Structure formats: structure tokens, C-alpha cells
Amino acid sequence: MKNKKQKVLVVGGGFGGLNTAQNLNDQSVDVLLIDKANHHLFQPLLYQVATAALSPGDIIAPIRNILRKQKNVQVIMDEVLSIDPKNNIVYLNEKSVKYDYLVLAPGCISNYYGNNQWKDNAIGLKTINDALRIREKILLSFEKAEKSKSKKELSSFLTFIIIGGGPTGVEIAGAVGELANHSLLEDYSNFKTSDARIILIEASDRILRPFDDRLSKCAEKCLKDLGVEVFLNGKVDGISDTGLYLNGKFIPSENIIWAAGNRTPKFLENINAERDKIGRIKVLSDCSVGNFPNIFLIGDAAHFEYENNKVLPQVAPVAIQQGKFVAKIIVNNILPTDRPSFNYIDKGTLATIGRARAVAQFRKLKFSGFFAWLIWAFVHIISLIGYRNRYKVLTEWVWYYFSYKNGIRLITKE
């Protein structure tokens, strides 16, 4: 009698989930991948969709198309509601699914730190829909500014506030700075560059905390060169549809973008395991969860400690390497007591600040400026899925580099 194949359930079609599924190709397991979207999103470039530099289709690829040659993989578009880890069941919107192995790679959602009433007026940047909402608001604000009849009204439309000084916040601030100061300048007659105000708020004493202090200061200078005001040790006291309170002072703005933190999806609450202060589950050295050796948690939602109690960063290379690692354990059906420890190979940290400027850190090697931007551009181009996406993104970047013109300035709201 033939042995029954083990069922591997992968939740999430991002970097971690996709790499897990791809590394289970042609193995004696049945893989079911579940995601609430039908596409894989290249999240590191999502901010460029939000700032009209790229089209949504440039940074996404259909999950079914990516995995179409894998005969042992099925893809379902659905949402996970809860998990019963004791009985190996995952509950979806439309049905429940049993598993032998469960690989959780759900990513994170925006964390408003108990102020969920802010999310309607301070849009987070996690999905294509978020990016399109931000793009629409930014472009509509320029149109409203063109029709404005008072300085007060003009100031509200042309003040752009980004909350959070991590890589996402810095990259958005740099892109909006160039959009306001270069790309759109010649297209409007009712306002000038000095009327636009771009503000970046960071709660700690420096931006880009994962980077070396020197690179953080370099990035701050680059932002200031683009006209971005950087507020360090900034405390946001309240957000409304007309602006926000920063350190007790009200700043009128119709454009507030939230890039201040992450939290895990609600369905992970069913798993009884130790968590860190932002809700990430602390995983063991083999990426498994507490008392459940057949459940793995990888990527942004996992708190993985390594040398000297350091925690792995929430970046794509971590999720990719963890996905490959977990797939090997599943393929070889390694017992918990015999499993190796996950060893992350640090390939560096990168962040771009507008056109042709970036910071890059590869352990002890540190770069900034144009050379760092070339490294950033190369890494992101080769990481995109599909020749078509690579070609289109490269073409848009070359065009923008020489023309300063963002090509995707579409307002679709009726």
C-alpha cells in the first residue's frame, strides 16, 4: 500500500510562503498555498506605486502563474480566520482545512498602537490598494491646490506628513520630496516649490535605526536637501481628517501616511506562544512555534533571536532564507530533536532617498550616495519576479532618471 502524502499548508504568498512552496517542488508532499490576494507583491517597491513612479502591474505577479509548473501545489484565494493548532485545522472564510505541516508566512499589518481611529486619515502602506489610495490622495491634493484661493487652503493641500522614520518612511518622504519639488513643478501655475511642505516624523532620536549612525545622518541630510523637514523624538498626539498634533502643536494636512510600525494578523492570536511587545510570536531555533513542532512561523510575524539576543529584521531576505530552510526540514521529515538551527546570511541592508541617492550597509562595509543607489537598483531589479517586470521597472527608472517625470500620474476616482 502506498504511503499517504503529507499535507503542507502554507499561509501567505509573500517572500516566505512562496519560497517554501517553490522548494517543495517535485517532493512527496501535497502543498496548499492560501492567500487573500491572488498575487505576489514585491513590497520593497510598493512606495513607488504610491508616489506614481511605477504601475501596480510592475511589482506584482499572479501566484498561480509563478507556481503553475508545480504539480504538487494547489493555490486557494481565501482568508484565514483562525487556527486550531491542537487538532491541526485552519479555518478559512469558506471552509476548514487539515494539515500535517503548517507554514505561516502572513506578513504584518500596520500597527497604530491602540489608536485604530487614526487609520482612516493616516493610510498605512501594506497592499496595492493602500498604495493606490495614497497615490490618489497625493495627486488629488495637487489638483485641489491648483484651484485653491487662500494660502491657508494651499498649505493644507501641499503639506505631506509621513509618520515613521524607518526605511519605508524615509523612502516615501524622499519620493514625495522629488514629486513636489521636481516632477510636478512645471505642470501647475497656482503654486511654487516653496509652497510644498514634506514632514517626516520619527519617535526616536534618529531615522533608519537598523543602519549605522553615520548612514542615518547621511540619509537625514539627503532628505533635507530634498526639502524634507525631519522631526526626531516626535510625539503624535492625535490625527484627524484636517491634520495632526505633533508635540502638542497642530499641523494642517490632507496627506498623512503611516509608516510607524507593524503588528501581526489577528488569526495568530489562537496560537498559545510567547510574544514580543509588538505581538510577534517568539519562534524556536528551527523556526517552529513553541509546543507545536509541525507549525513554522517565518518572515515579518516571527520574532527570531540569534547571537547576543539580537532579533532578525523584518526584511525580505530573512523570509526567503527561512522559507528555504523550513522546506528542507519538511522534505526530510526531520524530528524536532534532530533539526538544525536556522542561520541567517546577512546580505546587507539598503534604503533609497529619492533619485540616485541611497544608503547601503553590508556588515562592516558602508556606502552612500550614487554608488549605493546603483547597488540598491541592481538588487531590486534582479529580485523582481519575471522578465517583463524587470524590463518595465528598469525602463521607468531610466526614463525618470533623465526626465524627472513620473509616468503613472493617474487619478481614477470618479
PEPEPE-V917391 format. One line per field, one symbol per residue. burial: 1 if it has 16 or more other C-alpha atoms within 10 Angstrom, else 0. A space follows every 10 residues. Layout:
burial=???
//
This chain:
burial=0000011111 1111111111 1111100011 1111101111 1111111111 1111110111 1111001001 0111100111 1110100111 1000000011 1111111111 1100000110 1111110101 1111111111 1100110100 0001111111 1111111111 1111111111 1111000000 1000111111 1110011100 1100110111 0111011111 1101110111 0011010000 0111111111 1111100100 1000000011 1111011111 0111111111 1111000000 0111011111 1111111011 0000000000 0100000011 1111111111 1000011110 0110111001 1001100011 0111011001 0001110110 0000
//
